[in-house]
Each structure stands twice: as C-alpha cells, then as structure tokens.
C-alpha cells in the first residue's frame, strides 16, 4: 500500500498502540487532506479516548475540530467521559447532541445515564454533591428513553438502576429493576449494591439470596459492603472463599486495607496480586500509591511511576493525584510538581493534591497562587457547578 493513501492510513489506524503512533499518523492524515474523513476521525478519537495508552485531552482536541455532529463520535466521547474523572463533560456533550438535533441511540442513553451516576460519585469524592440536580437530569434522560422507545433495553435499564442508586433513590432504582423483563446477573448485582449503599442490608441479603445466578461481581459486592463498614476481616473472609477473583476483587481489598490504615497489609496484598499474575489497574495503583505515601515508600512509588511511563499508560485523573500526593509526602516536591505540570486537563483533586503538597512543605504563597490558578482552570473546563446540566 502506498504511504498516504486511505487504505494505508486505515491499516495504520487499526494497529495503533501508543500516542506517539497517533501523532505520527495524524501528520500523514493532515498532509493528505483526510483530516475530515469520518472513519479516520472515529478511529483517532476512539483510540485516544478509550485506550489505556490514549489521552482524553488529545481526543477532546480532535473532537473540537469536528462539527461534533457524528453520532458515533459523540457517543464515543460520552462513553470516555462517563468513565473518567470528568463525567459532567459527558452530560455537556449529550446536551449538545440535543441542541444540534444529532440522533441519539441506545448507546447514547446508556452512557449518558451512567455519566449522571458517575457525576454524583465524583462530586462526593471532591466538592460535595447536588443529588437533586443529578436526579433531575437523570429523570429527564429517562423520559427521553421512554419517548424514543428504548425503555426495554436492558443495558439502559441497568444504567438507570445504577444512576438512581447513586442518587440515593433506591425506590426508583427498584422500580426500574422490577419492570425489567430480562434481568442479567449485572442487574441483580447493581440492585444489591444499591441497597448496600443505603445500609438496607436486610433487603440486600434477601435479593442476594434470590439471585438465580451469581458471579465474581456478586462476591465483589459483598467485599465492597464489608469495606464500607471498615470490616476488613469480613472482606478478607469473602475474598479467601471466592472460587475465582478478578482485578476488582484485589482492588477492593487493597483499598480496604488503606481505608483502615493498614498500609503494610495493602502493600503485602499488592505483592500477592503481582505473584498471582493479576494486572494492576488504575484503581489498584491509586490505592497502592496512597499506601506508599503514608509509609514513605518512595522507591516503590517511583518504580510504579516509571513502569507506567515505560508502558505508555495513560496517567490522568486520580492516578495523578495519588502520584503527586506520594511524591509530596515522601519529600520529593520537584517530582510532584513535574507530574502535576505534565497534566493538561486537571481535575479538582489534582489541584488539591498539589496545593496541599506545597503548603505542607512551607510554600504557602505558591499554594495560594496555585489556588487562584485552580479557580481559573476549573472555570475554563466548566466544572464549577451543575447549572449547565439542564438544556
């Protein structure tokens, strides 16, 4: 195939594995005038936004150069943001699709509803939450689901159960669950977790015992309950009795050890996870870096950071906060600043970690300057409130 032809470019797009390759093929795409080709754009954005080696910032830059009217590309960005620390931006894109009358499909609604639940989860972790605002937006999308005839789509229904449970509206979550004509194991797990979140363990146990089929996620739900109650022994007991475990099983228990401040236990379990051949995820490493920060294990934290860079892993969101916090607490403020400054799209938790790091080391004036920069940065990202959720 000739370099610069559409078949050559498509072949390269299907083989992407790093952001360096994305930038190289983008240069060829621009030279050949194929930068507006819908398939080419879709592949670039899909890899950049969804791949562990991608860059959501880069995907957003490409997306903004498009008319933002391609349903597949819009869905891809909504999906990516719904999984990120910026789920509110998924809602912004969903609103944009409605304003521009871009056709929404079952995938749009699945990801948009999930994003509503994730907005609340992220806000609870950082700056408080507005359950009423999220519930209203979720209800609005739910009405659109009925209007478009997607109310029997079980992926959308599962997302609705999740969203209402995150809003604390377990009654509405149960209403959607009871109306489902087809419930898969994910539906049952989400509903059990919903009861657990409001400490209605009796209803959760009744539902758990009624499940026709259980899987590893079902056991993970029980581990999450014990962790929420700070019962690390109960969580460990469920973990040990599991016939099979996935990364979430390990992540939950490691996070549990960190929660009860048994940092040595968290690091020991991380070692067992590596021996067992289970690949660490962003959640794993965020917890482990937290343990490194509290125990002063700078060398282990540095090795994790170097490993991520060597693998070309996407270092964004809470992982950046964990790295900044680890370096700052271990006395290496220059490395903390380096990680922070390399991040183009900064979340509130990233700013907070760096501001606290500066203040703890006595750089109070620099911390105040960074605080002012944070306010300006979050305003540019549109992350200062929920008023923009409504059309």
Secondary structure as UniProt FT lines:
FT   TURN            3..4
FT   HELIX           6..13
FT   TURN            14..15
FT   HELIX           19..31
FT   TURN            32..33
FT   TURN            35..36
FT   HELIX           38..50
FT   TURN            52..53
FT   HELIX           56..64
FT   HELIX           71..82
FT   HELIX           87..99
FT   TURN            100..101
FT   HELIX           106..126
FT   HELIX           131..147
FT   TURN            148..149
FT   TURN            151..152
FT   HELIX           154..166
FT   TURN            167..168
FT   HELIX           170..179
FT   HELIX           185..197
FT   TURN            198..199
FT   HELIX           201..210
FT   HELIX           216..228
FT   TURN            229..230
FT   HELIX           232..241
FT   HELIX           247..259
FT   TURN            260..261
FT   HELIX           263..275
FT   TURN            276..277
FT   HELIX           282..295
FT   HELIX           298..310
FT   TURN            311..312
FT   HELIX           317..329
FT   TURN            330..331
FT   HELIX           333..342
FT   HELIX           348..360
FT   TURN            361..362
FT   HELIX           364..381
FT   HELIX           387..389
//
